[in-house]
Amino acid sequence: MKNTKAIKLLNKLIDEVEQNGIITNTIVEDLQNLRPYAIEENRPLLAKTIRLVFEHIEAYQTFDIPIPEEEPIEGYEELLEEEEETTFVPAESLLYLLNLIAEPENKTNRLDLRSYVEALQEYAEEN
């Protein structure tokens, strides 16, 4: 995001999640305030992601979407399997997502953002 107000708001969100975890009412409000900046900058992927995230947090009072899985790299499959055994922490996943939103030009970040959108939509359909 390029707008200085959007960057400040996103940094505030990141700091809040790092320090306090997921405080639903403030996170939802801040995400709702962030979304118009994504629309203004003509970033439909960000706008959709932000909307789905605040709707999810509002509906479920948490962020139940894990960090997207890494694609295995030939020869390193065992390391990936070890990482998969770690415990899912909603605040860590939300923090990861917020950092993706901060750097949407990165191709890998866009792919992960799309993975989050798919996971959020699937979760909403199932629940």
Phi and psi in degrees as GROMACS dihedral restraints (atoms count N, CA, C in turn):
[ dihedral_restraints ]
;  ai    aj    ak    al  type     phi  dphi    fc
    3     4     5     6     1  -107.3    20    10
    4     5     6     7     1   -27.8    20    10
    6     7     8     9     1   -65.4    20    10
    7     8     9    10     1   130.2    20    10
    9    10    11    12     1   -63.0    20    10
   10    11    12    13     1   -35.3    20    10
   12    13    14    15     1   -66.4    20    10
   13    14    15    16     1   -38.8    20    10
   15    16    17    18     1   -65.6    20    10
   16    17    18    19     1   -41.4    20    10
   18    19    20    21     1   -63.8    20    10
   19    20    21    22     1   -43.3    20    10
   21    22    23    24     1   -62.6    20    10
   22    23    24    25     1   -43.0    20    10
   24    25    26    27     1   -65.1    20    10
   25    26    27    28     1   -42.4    20    10
   27    28    29    30     1   -64.5    20    10
   28    29    30    31     1   -42.6    20    10
   30    31    32    33     1   -63.4    20    10
   31    32    33    34     1   -37.7    20    10
   33    34    35    36     1   -62.8    20    10
   34    35    36    37     1   -44.1    20    10
   36    37    38    39     1   -59.9    20    10
   37    38    39    40     1   -47.0    20    10
   39    40    41    42     1   -59.7    20    10
   40    41    42    43     1   -46.6    20    10
   42    43    44    45     1   -61.1    20    10
   43    44    45    46     1   -43.6    20    10
   45    46    47    48     1   -60.7    20    10
   46    47    48    49     1   -45.5    20    10
   48    49    50    51     1   -67.3    20    10
   49    50    51    52     1   -39.7    20    10
   51    52    53    54     1   -62.0    20    10
   52    53    54    55     1   -41.4    20    10
   54    55    56    57     1   -86.1    20    10
   55    56    57    58     1   -38.2    20    10
   57    58    59    60     1  -118.2    20    10
   58    59    60    61     1    -4.2    20    10
   60    61    62    63     1    76.5    20    10
   61    62    63    64     1  -152.2    20    10
   63    64    65    66     1   -94.5    20    10
   64    65    66    67     1   106.0    20    10
   66    67    68    69     1  -102.4    20    10
   67    68    69    70     1   100.0    20    10
   69    70    71    72     1   -54.9    20    10
   70    71    72    73     1   -48.8    20    10
   72    73    74    75     1   -64.5    20    10
   73    74    75    76     1   -40.4    20    10
   75    76    77    78     1   -73.7    20    10
   76    77    78    79     1   -38.1    20    10
   78    79    80    81     1   -65.6    20    10
   79    80    81    82     1   -44.2    20    10
   81    82    83    84     1   -60.4    20    10
   82    83    84    85     1   -45.9    20    10
   84    85    86    87     1   -63.0    20    10
   85    86    87    88     1   -44.6    20    10
   87    88    89    90     1   -65.3    20    10
   88    89    90    91     1   -39.8    20    10
   90    91    92    93     1   -66.1    20    10
   91    92    93    94     1   -39.3    20    10
   93    94    95    96     1   -62.6    20    10
   94    95    96    97     1   -35.3    20    10
   96    97    98    99     1   -75.6    20    10
   97    98    99   100     1   -25.7    20    10
   99   100   101   102     1   -77.8    20    10
  100   101   102   103     1   -34.8    20    10
  102   103   104   105     1   -55.8    20    10
  103   104   105   106     1   -43.5    20    10
  105   106   107   108     1   -57.9    20    10
  106   107   108   109     1   -29.5    20    10
  108   109   110   111     1   -67.5    20    10
  109   110   111   112     1   -39.1    20    10
  111   112   113   114     1   -64.6    20    10
  112   113   114   115     1   -39.6    20    10
  114   115   116   117     1   -65.9    20    10
  115   116   117   118     1   -44.5    20    10
  117   118   119   120     1   -59.8    20    10
  118   119   120   121     1   -37.0    20    10
  120   121   122   123     1   -85.0    20    10
  121   122   123   124     1     5.1    20    10
  123   124   125   126     1    58.0    20    10
  124   125   126   127     1    52.3    20    10
  126   127   128   129     1  -119.6    20    10
  127   128   129   130     1    81.9    20    10
  129   130   131   132     1   -61.4    20    10
  130   131   132   133     1   -35.6    20    10
  132   133   134   135     1   -63.1    20    10
  133   134   135   136     1   -43.7    20    10
  135   136   137   138     1   -66.0    20    10
  136   137   138   139     1   -44.2    20    10
  138   139   140   141     1   -59.9    20    10
  139   140   141   142     1   -44.4    20    10
  141   142   143   144     1   -66.8    20    10
  142   143   144   145     1   -44.3    20    10
  144   145   146   147     1   -59.9    20    10
  145   146   147   148     1   -48.3    20    10
  147   148   149   150     1   -60.5    20    10
  148   149   150   151     1   -43.9    20    10
  150   151   152   153     1   -61.8    20    10
  151   152   153   154     1   -48.0    20    10
  153   154   155   156     1   -62.5    20    10
  154   155   156   157     1   -36.3    20    10
  156   157   158   159     1   -67.1    20    10
  157   158   159   160     1   -48.6    20    10
  159   160   161   162     1   -70.3    20    10
  160   161   162   163     1   -30.7    20    10
  162   163   164   165     1   -66.1    20    10
  163   164   165   166     1   -40.4    20    10
  165   166   167   168     1   -63.5    20    10
  166   167   168   169     1   -48.9    20    10
  168   169   170   171     1   -64.0    20    10
  169   170   171   172     1   -39.6    20    10
  171   172   173   174     1   -63.2    20    10
  172   173   174   175     1   -42.5    20    10
  174   175   176   177     1   -75.5    20    10
  175   176   177   178     1   -38.7    20    10
  177   178   179   180     1  -110.4    20    10
  178   179   180   181     1    -3.0    20    10
  180   181   182   183     1    60.1    20    10
  181   182   183   184     1    21.3    20    10
  183   184   185   186     1  -162.6    20    10
  184   185   186   187     1  -176.9    20    10
  186   187   188   189     1  -121.6    20    10
  187   188   189   190     1    94.8    20    10
  189   190   191   192     1   -89.8    20    10
  190   191   192   193     1    22.8    20    10
  192   193   194   195     1  -107.8    20    10
  193   194   195   196     1   117.9    20    10
  195   196   197   198     1   -73.0    20    10
  196   197   198   199     1   161.7    20    10
  198   199   200   201     1   -60.4    20    10
  199   200   201   202     1   135.2    20    10
  201   202   203   204     1   -55.6    20    10
  202   203   204   205     1   142.6    20    10
  204   205   206   207     1   -71.5    20    10
  205   206   207   208     1   145.3    20    10
  207   208   209   210     1   -76.5    20    10
  208   209   210   211     1   145.8    20    10
  210   211   212   213     1   -77.1    20    10
  211   212   213   214     1   134.0    20    10
  213   214   215   216     1   -65.2    20    10
  214   215   216   217     1   138.8    20    10
  216   217   218   219     1  -101.6    20    10
  217   218   219   220     1   131.9    20    10
  219   220   221   222     1   -53.0    20    10
  220   221   222   223     1   126.0    20    10
  222   223   224   225     1    96.2    20    10
  223   224   225   226     1   -13.0    20    10
  225   226   227   228     1  -120.5    20    10
  226   227   228   229     1    19.4    20    10
  228   229   230   231     1   -59.4    20    10
  229   230   231   232     1   -37.2    20    10
  231   232   233   234     1   -64.8    20    10
  232   233   234   235     1   -38.7    20    10
  234   235   236   237     1   -62.4    20    10
  235   236   237   238     1   -40.3    20    10
  237   238   239   240     1   -65.6    20    10
  238   239   240   241     1   -40.6    20    10
  240   241   242   243     1   -62.4    20    10
  241   242   243   244     1   -38.8    20    10
  243   244   245   246     1   -64.0    20    10
  244   245   246   247     1   -40.8    20    10
  246   247   248   249     1   -64.8    20    10
  247   248   249   250     1   -35.2    20    10
  249   250   251   252     1   -65.7    20    10
  250   251   252   253     1   -20.9    20    10
  252   253   254   255     1   -78.0    20    10
  253   254   255   256     1    -7.7    20    10
  255   256   257   258     1   -70.4    20    10
  256   257   258   259     1   157.8    20    10
  258   259   260   261     1   -79.1    20    10
  259   260   261   262     1   138.3    20    10
  261   262   263   264     1   -73.8    20    10
  262   263   264   265     1   127.9    20    10
  264   265   266   267     1  -122.3    20    10
  265   266   267   268     1   113.2    20    10
  267   268   269   270     1   -53.3    20    10
  268   269   270   271     1   -42.8    20    10
  270   271   272   273     1   -63.8    20    10
  271   272   273   274     1   -36.7    20    10
  273   274   275   276     1   -65.3    20    10
  274   275   276   277     1   -41.3    20    10
  276   277   278   279     1   -66.0    20    10
  277   278   279   280     1   -42.5    20    10
  279   280   281   282     1   -64.7    20    10
  280   281   282   283     1   -40.4    20    10
  282   283   284   285     1   -62.0    20    10
  283   284   285   286     1   -43.2    20    10
  285   286   287   288     1   -59.9    20    10
  286   287   288   289     1   -44.8    20    10
  288   289   290   291     1   -62.9    20    10
  289   290   291   292     1   -43.5    20    10
  291   292   293   294     1   -62.0    20    10
  292   293   294   295     1   -37.1    20    10
  294   295   296   297     1   -69.3    20    10
  295   296   297   298     1   -31.2    20    10
  297   298   299   300     1   -64.7    20    10
  298   299   300   301     1   -42.4    20    10
  300   301   302   303     1   -62.7    20    10
  301   302   303   304     1   -33.9    20    10
  303   304   305   306     1   -67.5    20    10
  304   305   306   307     1   -24.9    20    10
  306   307   308   309     1  -128.8    20    10
  307   308   309   310     1    62.7    20    10
  309   310   311   312     1   -73.8    20    10
  310   311   312   313     1   -11.7    20    10
  312   313   314   315     1   -74.1    20    10
  313   314   315   316     1   -23.8    20    10
  315   316   317   318     1   -66.1    20    10
  316   317   318   319     1   127.1    20    10
  318   319   320   321     1   -59.0    20    10
  319   320   321   322     1   -43.5    20    10
  321   322   323   324     1   -63.5    20    10
  322   323   324   325     1   -39.1    20    10
  324   325   326   327     1   -62.8    20    10
  325   326   327   328     1   -41.8    20    10
  327   328   329   330     1   -61.4    20    10
  328   329   330   331     1   -40.6    20    10
  330   331   332   333     1   -63.3    20    10
  331   332   333   334     1   -43.4    20    10
  333   334   335   336     1   -66.8    20    10
  334   335   336   337     1   -37.4    20    10
  336   337   338   339     1   -61.0    20    10
  337   338   339   340     1   -43.0    20    10
  339   340   341   342     1   -63.3    20    10
  340   341   342   343     1   -37.6    20    10
  342   343   344   345     1   -63.1    20    10
  343   344   345   346     1   -41.1    20    10
  345   346   347   348     1   -63.0    20    10
  346   347   348   349     1   -43.5    20    10
  348   349   350   351     1   -58.5    20    10
  349   350   351   352     1   -46.9    20    10
  351   352   353   354     1   -61.0    20    10
  352   353   354   355     1   -44.9    20    10
  354   355   356   357     1   -65.2    20    10
  355   356   357   358     1   -39.8    20    10
  357   358   359   360     1   -64.2    20    10
  358   359   360   361     1   -41.8    20    10
  360   361   362   363     1   -66.9    20    10
  361   362   363   364     1   -42.5    20    10
  363   364   365   366     1   -63.1    20    10
  364   365   366   367     1   -42.1    20    10
  366   367   368   369     1   -62.0    20    10
  367   368   369   370     1   -43.7    20    10
  369   370   371   372     1   -63.4    20    10
  370   371   372   373     1   -38.1    20    10
  372   373   374   375     1   -67.1    20    10
  373   374   375   376     1   -39.3    20    10
  375   376   377   378     1   -76.9    20    10
  376   377   378   379     1   -26.5    20    10
